Amino acid sequence: MDVTQLRLEAIWSGQRIALKKIKTDADFKAAAETCCTKGKTTADIIALGEKALVSLYGRRAGDALDMLRYKRLWEKVASSTTTVQDWIDKICDLKPEMWGWHLSSGRLDPCTTDLPPAPELLLKMIRCNCKSDCRSKRCTCRKHGLECSLACAECEGISCLNSPSPEPVADCDV
């Protein structure tokens, strides 16, 4: 819903505003009366409707509806900007060091965790410490149906029989 639709809902729900405008605003009254006459084209009705909306917005008769939408947008932007500035003023007292950052060489860097990358049980399950070539089921990786990887202590997923086979490198025209 755009601003005009929201404004129209507010206007139609309070019909007394339109009735008051007919009594007090000559342009609005003329537009309403002209709409009710025979022989008006669609373009005429649209132009009269725009004049009526301009009047209901409380602006001057010469203003265009698009200009009013533009002005209302900027009123909203100004209001939002003020709100954001209020929020910024409130959060400026926060110290980044209290929220996961540390000062290093004059710049803020994120704090790294001192926790292990996974639970110890999982780490033991997904890597092996084989001293041999990881051929048998004694290899933790092979036992769980996994290929050895860089996490494995001895073979590092390279120097064993349970490592992934290297993918062929395609010739490229560089």
N, C-alpha and C positions, 0 to 999 in steps of 0.2 A: 504494500500500500504506500503510495507516495503522499507527500504533504497535503496536496490538494484533496485527495480522497479522505484523509483523516479530518481535515478542516470541514469538508462537506458533511461528514457524519455528525460532527459537532453542531454544525449549522442546522441540519435538518432535524436533529433531535431537539433543538431549542427553537422551534418555529417562531417564537415571539420575537427573536432577533430580526428575522426577515420582515415580520409585520411592523416592527418598530422602524426598520430602515425605509419601508414604503412610506411611512408617515413623515419621516424626518429628512430623507435624502431624495432630492429631486431627480438625480441621475438614475438611481435605483428604481424609482417609481416609473420614470419614463421607459426604462428598459423592460420592466415588467408589463407595462401597458402595451408596448410595441410588440412584445412576444405574443400577445393575445390577439393581434390583428391578423386578418386573412392575407394571404399572398406573400408571406415571408419565405425566403429561401433558407436552405440549411445553413448557408454561410452567414446570413443575417442573424439567424437564431444563435449560432455559435458566437458571433461577435457580441450580441446582446448578453449572452450568458457570461462571457468574459468580463463585460462591463459590470454585471451584477456581482460576480465573484470579487472583482477589484474593490467594489464598494463594500462588500461584506468583510473583506480583509481590513477595511478601515483605511485605505490608501486614497490617493488623489485619483480623480476620474481619468486623467491622461496616462496613468501607468498601465503597462501591459502585464498580462497574467504571467508570462515567462519571466519578466523582470521581478515580479513579486515573488515567484518561486525562488529565484536566484537570491533575492534579499533574505528570504526566510531561511534558505540554506546557510547563508553566511551568519545569520543570527544563531542558528544551531551550532555552527562551527565555533563561533566566538564563545558560546555557552560551554561547549565541550572543552575548548582550550582552557577556559577558566577552571573547570573542574579538574582537568589533568594537572594544571599548575598547583592547585590546592593539594592534590595527592602527592605531587613531587615534593612540595614543602614539608609534608608530613613524613615522607620516607627518607629525606636527605640525612636524617640523623642516624640511619642504619649504617653499621660498619660492615664492609664486605668480609672482613676477617671472621665475623660471627656467622657467616652464611656460606661457608665452603670455599673461601678464597684466601690466599696468602700473598703477602707482598714479597716479591723477589726481584732484586735489581731494579727497583723503582717501578715495577709493573705488577699487576694482579694476575696471578696464575691460579687455576683451580687446584684445590687440594686433592691429592690422590688418596685412595683408600688404603688403610693399613690392614684390611681384611683380605683373606685369600680369595682368589677369583671364583672358587666354587667350594662347597663343603669338602672336607678332607676325604670322606668316604668316596665321593664322586671322583676326586682327583686320583685316588688310588686305583679306582676302577678303570679310568680311561687312559692310563699310561702304564708302561712297564719299566722294570729295572733289569731287564734281561742282560746277562753277561755274554750270552751266546747270540746266535743269529735269528732268534725269535721263531724257530721252526716248529716247536712243540706247543702243546696246550698249556705248558707252564707259563707261556707268555700271556700276561693279563689281557693285552689287547686282542690277541687271537682267540682267547677263551671267551671273550664277550662279543666276538664277531666283528671287531674293529681292526682297521689297519693301523699300524704304528704311525705316530705323528711326531712333530717337533717337541711335544710335551714329554716324550719318552726319554728317560734319563741317559741311557747308554747309546742306543742306536739313533735317536732323534728322528726316526722315521726314514732314515736314508740308508744306513748300512746294515740292513737285515732282509730276511726273506718275506717279511710281512709288511713291507712298505708299499705304498701305492706305486704302480708302474708309471714312469714319467710319460707325460703326454707328448706326442710328436709335435715339433714346432713346424708350422707351415711356412713355406717360403713366401716371403712378401716382397712386393715391388716397392721398395722404399728408395 
